Amino acid sequence: MSEELNNHSPHRGKPGGGAISSAVFAIILAISGCSRSPAPSNLPSPDAVDGKVALREVARFVAVGPRVSGTPGASRAAAHLSDRLRGSGYRPRLDAFSESTVGGDIVFANVIGLPPGLAGTTLAEVLAEAEEPVVILLSHYDTKAGISDRFVGANDSGSSTGLLLHLADLLGAEGSTSPPVILAFVDGEECRHEYGPRDGLHGSRHLANQIVAAGQQDKVRCVIVLDMIGDKDLDIRIPHNTTRELLRLAFKAADEEGVRSQFGLSRSAILDDHVPFLERKIPAIDLIDLQFGSAPGQNDYWHTDADTIDKLSAASLETVGKVVLRMLHRLAGTLALQD
């Protein structure tokens, strides 16, 4: 999982972002559908999300065991993800790459789910041939190194991974959707010592670089990152460094779902998988609950052996899944996001 940056951090705020005028803001609201009902879409209904099914997906994924990057456990996890995507109708693509890290050269592997109904056998081809910009739903799937051989990361990163697998089944059953949705399960989010260019965010940075290298950043409408979203005491705090239009979109979706009290804005910037996309001017948001512990305000389960499946809630997974689908419905047919 990511780290929270203090209010004086140079990372605070969206890199390259800034305030927008009230006139532009009003135009964006109208474009995004925040002032009207969502356009009709062939996306699955938010009511189709089943938290119990999502929790079972988490349990099956967590049963793989620790998933430290570059280990056999990570390879088993990637194989599990590929198999599940294939069963949902998505086309899995294993993207292995090697990077020099503070722990030496490590082979990472992103698992990309290409949506049914779109031509192309690679991410670049799908983006190039898509008739409208795509949305990327993203979760990291690795676990932090150096904790113990019992650390399975049920919440960090099992909860977001399991929910995306459940959404894959729902989205895949619809065939081609508008907007098209790519699923990205990225490796190497966790740092070994301290986040930096050679430690942490490896998979998301690699994916963002691929999009830019292909010249297809305009074909990505936005990236929605999910992280640590299974806590029984759900309290999503969206980081300050996020695309403002996506922030408004998330709050509107949460309000429509009747769960607005569980979604707020963090006072701090957060260094997580959304940052490499923001740095490359790709709209991104991080739905994350940073507090994961035995009592409100505590964080004593995070990065410990206590991060187990019994600490998670089907209701929390269902809440986040429904909000994400509501966001997709509001993105259907809209123009490119601005910040």
KEMAR-882152 format. One record per residue (C-alpha): x, y, z; residue number from 1. Coordinates in Angstrom, 2 decimals. Layout:
<<X; Y; Z>; NUM>
...
! end
This chain:
<<0.00; 0.00; 0.00>; 1>
<<0.96; 3.62; -0.46>; 2>
<<2.21; 6.23; 1.94>; 3>
<<0.48; 9.42; 3.07>; 4>
<<2.40; 12.62; 2.50>; 5>
<<2.21; 15.56; 4.86>; 6>
<<0.70; 18.88; 3.93>; 7>
<<4.12; 20.36; 3.16>; 8>
<<5.09; 17.62; 0.73>; 9>
<<6.11; 18.70; -2.77>; 10>
<<3.82; 15.92; -4.04>; 11>
<<0.74; 17.64; -2.66>; 12>
<<-1.81; 18.39; -5.40>; 13>
<<-2.06; 17.00; -8.91>; 14>
<<1.25; 17.44; -10.74>; 15>
<<0.74; 20.01; -13.42>; 16>
<<-2.82; 20.63; -12.22>; 17>
<<-4.46; 23.80; -11.07>; 18>
<<-7.71; 25.53; -10.28>; 19>
<<-10.34; 25.96; -12.96>; 20>
<<-12.62; 28.93; -13.45>; 21>
<<-16.23; 28.80; -12.33>; 22>
<<-17.37; 29.02; -15.94>; 23>
<<-15.24; 26.07; -17.01>; 24>
<<-16.36; 24.20; -13.89>; 25>
<<-20.00; 24.68; -14.85>; 26>
<<-19.32; 23.44; -18.38>; 27>
<<-17.54; 20.35; -17.06>; 28>
<<-20.41; 19.58; -14.72>; 29>
<<-22.83; 19.70; -17.61>; 30>
<<-20.60; 17.54; -19.80>; 31>
<<-19.98; 14.94; -17.11>; 32>
<<-23.65; 14.50; -16.31>; 33>
<<-23.25; 15.69; -12.72>; 34>
<<-26.22; 18.00; -13.18>; 35>
<<-28.46; 15.51; -14.98>; 36>
<<-29.31; 11.84; -15.09>; 37>
<<-26.67; 9.49; -16.52>; 38>
<<-26.92; 8.67; -20.22>; 39>
<<-28.31; 5.23; -21.07>; 40>
<<-25.54; 2.64; -21.13>; 41>
<<-25.05; -1.08; -21.60>; 42>
<<-22.95; -1.15; -18.44>; 43>
<<-24.18; -3.51; -15.71>; 44>
<<-26.45; -2.00; -13.10>; 45>
<<-24.81; -1.03; -9.80>; 46>
<<-27.39; -3.29; -8.16>; 47>
<<-25.68; -6.26; -9.82>; 48>
<<-22.71; -5.92; -7.46>; 49>
<<-22.80; -8.65; -4.80>; 50>
<<-20.48; -8.11; -1.86>; 51>
<<-20.62; -11.76; -0.81>; 52>
<<-19.48; -12.88; -4.25>; 53>
<<-16.70; -10.28; -4.18>; 54>
<<-15.59; -11.48; -0.76>; 55>
<<-15.38; -15.05; -2.04>; 56>
<<-13.18; -13.79; -4.86>; 57>
<<-10.91; -12.15; -2.29>; 58>
<<-10.74; -15.37; -0.28>; 59>
<<-9.78; -17.44; -3.32>; 60>
<<-7.13; -14.94; -4.32>; 61>
<<-5.68; -14.60; -0.81>; 62>
<<-5.42; -18.41; -0.62>; 63>
<<-2.55; -18.08; -3.12>; 64>
<<-0.48; -16.83; -0.16>; 65>
<<2.14; -14.06; 0.01>; 66>
<<2.67; -12.31; -3.34>; 67>
<<5.98; -10.52; -3.00>; 68>
<<7.19; -9.26; -6.38>; 69>
<<9.67; -11.54; -8.13>; 70>
<<8.75; -14.63; -6.08>; 71>
<<6.89; -17.83; -7.00>; 72>
<<3.95; -16.51; -4.98>; 73>
<<3.64; -13.52; -7.29>; 74>
<<3.77; -15.84; -10.31>; 75>
<<0.97; -17.98; -8.85>; 76>
<<-1.07; -14.85; -8.24>; 77>
<<-0.58; -13.69; -11.84>; 78>
<<-1.64; -17.10; -13.12>; 79>
<<-4.77; -17.00; -10.94>; 80>
<<-5.67; -13.55; -12.26>; 81>
<<-5.16; -14.64; -15.86>; 82>
<<-7.37; -17.68; -15.39>; 83>
<<-10.14; -15.69; -13.77>; 84>
<<-10.06; -12.98; -16.43>; 85>
<<-10.26; -15.60; -19.14>; 86>
<<-13.30; -17.10; -17.44>; 87>
<<-15.02; -13.71; -17.28>; 88>
<<-14.70; -13.02; -20.99>; 89>
<<-11.80; -10.61; -20.64>; 90>
<<-8.60; -11.37; -22.55>; 91>
<<-5.67; -11.57; -20.12>; 92>
<<-2.27; -10.25; -21.17>; 93>
<<0.75; -10.97; -18.95>; 94>
<<3.21; -8.11; -19.26>; 95>
<<6.50; -9.14; -17.64>; 96>
<<9.28; -6.59; -17.31>; 97>
<<12.55; -6.31; -15.40>; 98>
<<13.66; -3.28; -13.42>; 99>
<<16.68; -2.42; -11.33>; 100>
<<15.46; -1.82; -7.78>; 101>
<<16.96; -1.18; -4.37>; 102>
<<16.68; -4.95; -3.88>; 103>
<<18.44; -5.78; -7.15>; 104>
<<17.01; -6.66; -10.55>; 105>
<<13.44; -7.94; -10.20>; 106>
<<11.05; -9.30; -12.80>; 107>
<<7.59; -7.82; -12.32>; 108>
<<4.41; -8.85; -14.13>; 109>
<<1.33; -6.73; -14.78>; 110>
<<-1.82; -8.63; -15.69>; 111>
<<-3.97; -6.61; -18.09>; 112>
<<-7.57; -7.55; -18.87>; 113>
<<-8.52; -6.45; -22.40>; 114>
<<-12.28; -6.08; -22.74>; 115>
<<-14.39; -8.27; -25.00>; 116>
<<-15.69; -6.62; -28.12>; 117>
<<-12.57; -4.54; -28.81>; 118>
<<-10.05; -5.44; -31.50>; 119>
<<-6.35; -5.72; -30.76>; 120>
<<-4.13; -8.20; -29.00>; 121>
<<-2.05; -5.71; -27.01>; 122>
<<-2.91; -2.72; -24.83>; 123>
<<-1.49; -0.32; -27.41>; 124>
<<-3.55; -1.89; -30.21>; 125>
<<-6.74; -1.80; -28.15>; 126>
<<-6.22; 1.87; -27.31>; 127>
<<-5.41; 2.75; -30.90>; 128>
<<-8.45; 0.96; -32.31>; 129>
<<-11.00; 1.89; -29.63>; 130>
<<-13.66; 4.23; -31.03>; 131>
<<-13.98; 6.05; -27.71>; 132>
<<-11.62; 6.65; -24.77>; 133>
<<-11.37; 3.79; -22.29>; 134>
<<-11.53; 3.70; -18.51>; 135>
<<-8.87; 1.71; -16.64>; 136>
<<-9.85; 0.12; -13.32>; 137>
<<-6.65; -0.69; -11.44>; 138>
<<-5.54; -2.63; -8.37>; 139>
<<-2.11; -3.72; -7.26>; 140>
<<-1.87; -7.40; -6.35>; 141>
<<1.56; -7.72; -4.70>; 142>
<<2.19; -7.92; -0.96>; 143>
<<4.89; -6.10; 0.96>; 144>
<<8.18; -7.91; 1.47>; 145>
<<9.81; -8.46; 4.83>; 146>
<<6.77; -8.88; 7.06>; 147>
<<6.45; -12.67; 7.45>; 148>
<<5.70; -15.80; 5.47>; 149>
<<2.15; -15.62; 6.88>; 150>
<<1.34; -12.16; 5.57>; 151>
<<-1.38; -12.55; 2.92>; 152>
<<-2.58; -8.94; 2.55>; 153>
<<-6.31; -9.68; 2.55>; 154>
<<-7.16; -5.97; 2.55>; 155>
<<-3.90; -4.71; 1.04>; 156>
<<-4.10; -5.81; -1.85>; 157>
<<-6.59; -8.68; -1.78>; 158>
<<-9.76; -6.62; -1.32>; 159>
<<-9.34; -4.43; -4.40>; 160>
<<-8.13; -7.36; -6.50>; 161>
<<-11.11; -9.54; -5.56>; 162>
<<-13.58; -6.74; -6.24>; 163>
<<-12.10; -6.13; -9.69>; 164>
<<-12.43; -9.84; -10.48>; 165>
<<-16.11; -9.66; -9.52>; 166>
<<-16.55; -6.56; -11.69>; 167>
<<-14.80; -8.43; -14.52>; 168>
<<-17.58; -11.02; -14.46>; 169>
<<-20.26; -8.32; -14.54>; 170>
<<-18.60; -6.25; -17.26>; 171>
<<-17.56; -9.26; -19.33>; 172>
<<-21.13; -10.55; -19.42>; 173>
<<-22.19; -7.35; -21.18>; 174>
<<-19.70; -7.77; -24.01>; 175>
<<-18.63; -4.41; -25.43>; 176>
<<-19.49; -1.59; -23.02>; 177>
<<-19.53; 2.18; -23.27>; 178>
<<-17.11; 3.35; -22.05>; 179>
<<-14.84; 0.35; -22.69>; 180>
<<-13.26; -0.81; -19.43>; 181>
<<-9.72; -2.19; -19.20>; 182>
<<-8.75; -4.00; -15.98>; 183>
<<-5.19; -3.61; -14.75>; 184>
<<-3.70; -5.73; -11.96>; 185>
<<-0.28; -4.20; -11.38>; 186>
<<2.76; -5.65; -9.65>; 187>
<<5.36; -3.91; -7.51>; 188>
<<3.28; -1.21; -5.83>; 189>
<<4.80; -1.94; -2.44>; 190>
<<8.17; -0.41; -1.66>; 191>
<<10.84; -2.44; 0.13>; 192>
<<12.38; 0.46; 2.03>; 193>
<<11.18; 3.92; 0.96>; 194>
<<9.21; 5.03; -2.09>; 195>
<<11.39; 6.39; -4.84>; 196>
<<12.28; 5.93; -8.53>; 197>
<<13.74; 2.46; -7.82>; 198>
<<11.41; 1.41; -5.01>; 199>
<<7.65; 1.02; -5.32>; 200>
<<4.95; 1.86; -7.91>; 201>
<<6.80; -0.25; -10.49>; 202>
<<3.75; -1.70; -12.22>; 203>
<<1.68; 1.47; -12.43>; 204>
<<4.67; 3.50; -13.61>; 205>
<<5.42; 0.88; -16.28>; 206>
<<1.79; 0.93; -17.45>; 207>
<<1.65; 4.73; -17.57>; 208>
<<4.90; 4.82; -19.54>; 209>
<<3.52; 2.27; -22.01>; 210>
<<0.46; 4.42; -22.66>; 211>
<<2.57; 7.53; -23.26>; 212>
<<5.14; 5.66; -25.39>; 213>
<<2.31; 4.48; -27.62>; 214>
<<1.06; 8.06; -27.91>; 215>
<<-2.34; 6.95; -26.64>; 216>
<<-2.78; 8.98; -23.44>; 217>
<<-5.72; 10.83; -25.02>; 218>
<<-7.45; 7.47; -25.47>; 219>
<<-7.52; 6.92; -21.69>; 220>
<<-10.45; 8.82; -20.25>; 221>
<<-9.33; 8.12; -16.70>; 222>
<<-7.76; 5.63; -14.31>; 223>
<<-9.71; 4.59; -11.20>; 224>
<<-7.42; 3.01; -8.60>; 225>
<<-8.84; 0.85; -5.80>; 226>
<<-6.74; 0.10; -2.71>; 227>
<<-7.62; -1.19; 0.78>; 228>
<<-11.38; -1.04; 0.26>; 229>
<<-12.53; -4.06; 2.29>; 230>
<<-12.30; -2.73; 5.85>; 231>
<<-15.44; -3.40; 7.92>; 232>
<<-15.26; 0.22; 9.10>; 233>
<<-15.19; 1.67; 5.58>; 234>
<<-13.94; 5.25; 5.41>; 235>
<<-12.70; 6.12; 1.92>; 236>
<<-10.49; 9.20; 1.99>; 237>
<<-9.67; 10.29; -1.55>; 238>
<<-6.22; 11.88; -1.68>; 239>
<<-5.79; 15.58; -2.27>; 240>
<<-3.66; 14.83; -5.32>; 241>
<<-6.46; 13.63; -7.55>; 242>
<<-8.21; 14.83; -10.69>; 243>
<<-10.88; 17.19; -9.38>; 244>
<<-13.55; 16.18; -11.89>; 245>
<<-13.15; 12.55; -10.83>; 246>
<<-13.40; 13.61; -7.20>; 247>
<<-16.73; 15.30; -7.92>; 248>
<<-17.82; 12.27; -9.89>; 249>
<<-17.02; 9.90; -6.99>; 250>
<<-18.84; 12.06; -4.47>; 251>
<<-21.89; 12.29; -6.73>; 252>
<<-21.91; 8.51; -7.20>; 253>
<<-21.57; 7.94; -3.45>; 254>
<<-24.42; 10.38; -2.81>; 255>
<<-26.66; 8.57; -5.30>; 256>
<<-25.84; 5.28; -3.61>; 257>
<<-26.64; 6.74; -0.17>; 258>
<<-23.11; 6.20; 1.18>; 259>
<<-21.69; 9.71; 0.93>; 260>
<<-20.73; 9.66; 4.63>; 261>
<<-18.20; 6.91; 3.84>; 262>
<<-16.44; 8.96; 1.16>; 263>
<<-14.41; 12.05; 1.95>; 264>
<<-11.36; 14.05; 0.90>; 265>
<<-8.04; 13.45; 2.63>; 266>
<<-6.23; 16.55; 3.88>; 267>
<<-3.00; 15.12; 2.51>; 268>
<<-1.58; 13.94; -0.77>; 269>
<<-1.04; 10.20; -1.01>; 270>
<<1.68; 8.42; -2.94>; 271>
<<-0.09; 5.49; -4.59>; 272>
<<-0.66; 3.91; -8.00>; 273>
<<-2.61; 6.92; -9.29>; 274>
<<0.44; 9.20; -9.14>; 275>
<<2.34; 7.90; -12.22>; 276>
<<-0.76; 8.63; -14.32>; 277>
<<-1.23; 12.12; -12.89>; 278>
<<2.42; 12.87; -13.60>; 279>
<<1.74; 12.01; -17.25>; 280>
<<-1.40; 14.18; -17.37>; 281>
<<-3.77; 11.19; -17.42>; 282>
<<-6.83; 11.81; -15.19>; 283>
<<-6.76; 9.53; -12.14>; 284>
<<-8.36; 8.97; -8.76>; 285>
<<-7.53; 6.70; -5.81>; 286>
<<-10.37; 5.20; -3.78>; 287>
<<-8.54; 4.19; -0.62>; 288>
<<-9.23; 3.67; 3.08>; 289>
<<-5.91; 4.36; 4.77>; 290>
<<-7.04; 3.47; 8.30>; 291>
<<-7.19; -0.27; 8.88>; 292>
<<-7.18; -1.35; 12.47>; 293>
<<-8.87; -2.62; 15.60>; 294>
<<-10.59; 0.71; 16.36>; 295>
<<-11.45; 3.92; 14.51>; 296>
<<-8.33; 5.93; 13.84>; 297>
<<-6.07; 2.95; 14.44>; 298>
<<-3.92; 1.37; 11.76>; 299>
<<-2.64; -1.68; 13.63>; 300>
<<-3.74; -4.25; 11.02>; 301>
<<-1.89; -2.58; 8.14>; 302>
<<1.24; -4.44; 6.98>; 303>
<<0.92; -7.03; 9.73>; 304>
<<-0.13; -10.67; 9.91>; 305>
<<-3.49; -9.40; 11.20>; 306>
<<-4.45; -8.38; 7.65>; 307>
<<-6.60; -11.47; 7.17>; 308>
<<-9.89; -12.25; 5.46>; 309>
<<-11.89; -12.12; 8.70>; 310>
<<-11.17; -8.38; 8.95>; 311>
<<-13.04; -7.68; 5.72>; 312>
<<-16.69; -6.94; 5.03>; 313>
<<-18.85; -7.96; 2.09>; 314>
<<-20.85; -4.78; 2.65>; 315>
<<-17.75; -2.61; 2.17>; 316>
<<-16.81; -4.38; -1.05>; 317>
<<-20.36; -4.01; -2.33>; 318>
<<-20.44; -0.32; -1.47>; 319>
<<-17.25; 0.45; -3.36>; 320>
<<-18.26; -1.73; -6.32>; 321>
<<-21.60; 0.05; -6.66>; 322>
<<-19.96; 3.48; -6.48>; 323>
<<-17.46; 2.49; -9.16>; 324>
<<-20.23; 1.29; -11.49>; 325>
<<-22.17; 4.50; -10.87>; 326>
<<-19.04; 6.44; -11.84>; 327>
<<-18.80; 4.41; -15.05>; 328>
<<-22.44; 5.10; -15.84>; 329>
<<-21.86; 8.82; -15.43>; 330>
<<-18.79; 8.62; -17.65>; 331>
<<-20.74; 6.91; -20.42>; 332>
<<-20.84; 9.07; -23.50>; 333>
<<-19.09; 12.08; -21.90>; 334>
<<-16.19; 14.02; -23.32>; 335>
<<-12.61; 13.71; -22.07>; 336>
<<-12.14; 14.75; -18.45>; 337>
<<-10.35; 17.93; -17.53>; 338>
<<-8.90; 19.15; -14.24>; 339>
! end
